[in-house]
Amino acid sequence: LTLSSADIALVPACCGSVRAAFSAMRRRRAATPDGQCDHSAEKTQAVVQNGHASEHCDEALSLLKARGCKDFLARLSFVGIFVTENILHAINFEFEIDAMVAPAVAPLPREAAVCLHLVHIIFGLFGAAFVIISGFDSAGRTAMTKGTSMMLVFMSTITWTWWVNRQGIPYWDLDPYPFWDMRCSAEKRNRTVHILKNVAIVGALTMMQQMAKYEMAASTAKPTFLEGLVTALRPWSFSATIAPQLVLLAVLRRLLGISLPGYAATFMLVLSIIAIQCAANLVNSYVDFRRGIDTKDNAGDRTLVDGLVTPTVLKVLAMFCTVWWFAFYAWSVVATGFHHMVLGLAALGTFLAIGYTAGPAPLKYIGLGDLAVFISFGPGVVAYSSIVLVGAVHWEALAFTVPVGLFVVATLHANNYRDIESDSSTGARTVAILLGPKASLRYYDLLLLGAHAAALASGYYYGCSGALASLAVLPQSLWLCMRIRRRATLRTQDEETAKSTMMFAVALGLGIVIMPGAEPSRLGLAVCVLVVAVLKVFAN
């Protein structure tokens, strides 16, 4: 070890600083009667400083908040390739299905490959977008955890279809030599490089996700405006809209063999129904807050009671979502030649969605909320969507989506059961209040277990063994029935039920896609169980 002259010159200065510190300590000890050092003033000053600092610590010290162009460029450099890649996947969708994805998932049907490739594109695009958004404010913690989860699913599935089982040729069947052997084929080396690269990306994504989770757990800061907007829309509840559509599409395409109009029309249909659901959620939040039903002590929806957004912002969002829905509604009426059922069903669904908590006689508070939700997210929306997509309503579609509707009603009932006390104080008469606490629990059990029974009954009647795949979610349903009885977890019971609704719909829809006939398939059942397990991990 060598020291430069500059290093040596610092030694006297350091020694002098140490001597000064000890001298000051001796003076403080001598000035105190009992000989003890008095640090009370310093402690008080530190507490005050820490108090001021804690108000802004999350804003100032968040590792995820971008502080300049360099931070945003770093995010763009990392996930920009995923955005570009998935745009190209969308452009070449049909070609890639036939050339890459379908051979990789064989002997599963082509429709299963379509589902998987849609997951690639949607999860890859939205995951990358969330990671980019995570740099704006403390809401980035939520965006980062969700975005990285979606990208982890994307990386896992794309690694299998593109590199492990590329074009139906497994990696281990290429040649008998390990990749470091000189006799190894160029194809195997190329695949190895890409597989290892994807493993490294998975590691980086996991580190980013864990950082966001640790920061979220340690944070006590109030959520920001951006996070408030997300909370107001209640995205976890979108399963009530998406789930029936997934099962409907599976029944139309595989069970009935009807060609669908195209991806654009289908996506716009689902997004527009989500828009009216968002409007209903926002109206519900606003009305319950204005009537004093939602308070800081009992509200599950924290949008207005915690001041995440103002009532004005909430009303503007509701208007935007309503206009979006009416624009699609008008198009669907014209596109179907002014079909009387399209006119009637869409008008009925809009009335039930908005009238659930708004208007002179809110349906929720006169004991009709469960029926309104069942019609809106069950037979009503399924019949409307079926006519818009294929021009007719089919009994098979209604039968297989009734079980999903029961799960949606269970999500609503979990919310109303939690709010029995607050709703009762305002004179409301929800189904949970009419039944009472004990009967409400049995009603919740009946909805979930009845959904499984209805799915099996529909499968038996129409000769579709794919309905057996819904049993993969039965352990989750039984867990929910136990969970609702624990007060410590009751506050998020509706959110957990909504997640399970999506798992149930995916299992049932995928089962119909893979096993539309009467003969069950061990491979098909195994794939459905695996997908449900992945969804369970992703939901958590």
Stockholm file with secondary structure:
# STOCKHOLM 1.0

chainA/1-540         LTLSSADIALVPACCGSVRAAFSAMRRRRAATPDGQCDHSAEKTQAVVQNGHASEHCDEALSLLKARGCKDFLARLSFVGIFVTENILHAINFEFEIDAMVAPAVAPLPREAAVCLHLVHIIFGLFGAAFVIISGFDSAGRTAMTKGTSMMLVFMSTITWTWWVNRQGIPYWDLDPYPFWDMRCSAEKRNRTVHILKNVAIVGALTMMQQMAKYEMAASTAKPTFLEGLVTALRPWSFSATIAPQLVLLAVLRRLLGISLPGYAATFMLVLSIIAIQCAANLVNSYVDFRRGIDTKDNAGDRTLVDGLVTPTVLKVLAMFCTVWWFAFYAWSVVATGFHHMVLGLAALGTFLAIGYTAGPAPLKYIGLGDLAVFISFGPGVVAYSSIVLVGAVHWEALAFTVPVGLFVVATLHANNYRDIESDSSTGARTVAILLGPKASLRYYDLLLLGAHAAALASGYYYGCSGALASLAVLPQSLWLCMRIRRRATLRTQDEETAKSTMMFAVALGLGIVIMPGAEPSRLGLAVCVLVVAVLKVFAN
#=GR chainA/1-540 SS CCCCHHHHHHHHHHHHHHHHHHHHHHHHHHHSTTSCCCCHHHHHHHHHHHHHHHHHHHHHHCSSSCCSHHHHHHHHHHHHHHHHHHHHHHHTHHHHIIIIIHHHHTTSCHHHHHHHHHHHHHHHHHHHHHHHHTTSSTTHHHHHHHHHHHHHHHHHHHHIIIIITGGGCCGGGSCSSCTTSTTSCHHHHHHHHHHHHHHHHHHHHHHHHHHHHHHHHHCCCCCCHHHHHHHHHCGGGGHHHHHHHHHHHHIIIIISCCCCCCHHHHHHHHHHHHHHHHHHHHHHHHHHHHTTCSCTTTCSCCTTTTTSSCHHHHHHHHHHHHHHHHHHHHHHHHHTTSCHHHHHHHHHHHHHHHTTTCSSSCGGGBTCHHHHHHHHHTHHHHHHHHHHHHSSCCHHHHHHHHHHHHHHHHHHHHHHHHTHHHHHHTTCBCHHHHHCHHHHHHHHHHHHHHHHHHHHHHHHHHTCGGGGGGGGGHHHHHHHHHHTTCGGGGGGHHHHHHHHHHHHHHHHHHHHHHCCSSSCCHHHHHHHHHHHHHHHHHHC
#=GC SS_cons         CCCCHHHHHHHHHHHHHHHHHHHHHHHHHHHSTTSCCCCHHHHHHHHHHHHHHHHHHHHHHCSSSCCSHHHHHHHHHHHHHHHHHHHHHHHTHHHHIIIIIHHHHTTSCHHHHHHHHHHHHHHHHHHHHHHHHTTSSTTHHHHHHHHHHHHHHHHHHHHIIIIITGGGCCGGGSCSSCTTSTTSCHHHHHHHHHHHHHHHHHHHHHHHHHHHHHHHHHCCCCCCHHHHHHHHHCGGGGHHHHHHHHHHHHIIIIISCCCCCCHHHHHHHHHHHHHHHHHHHHHHHHHHHHTTCSCTTTCSCCTTTTTSSCHHHHHHHHHHHHHHHHHHHHHHHHHTTSCHHHHHHHHHHHHHHHTTTCSSSCGGGBTCHHHHHHHHHTHHHHHHHHHHHHSSCCHHHHHHHHHHHHHHHHHHHHHHHHTHHHHHHTTCBCHHHHHCHHHHHHHHHHHHHHHHHHHHHHHHHHTCGGGGGGGGGHHHHHHHHHHTTCGGGGGGHHHHHHHHHHHHHHHHHHHHHHCCSSSCCHHHHHHHHHHHHHHHHHHC
//
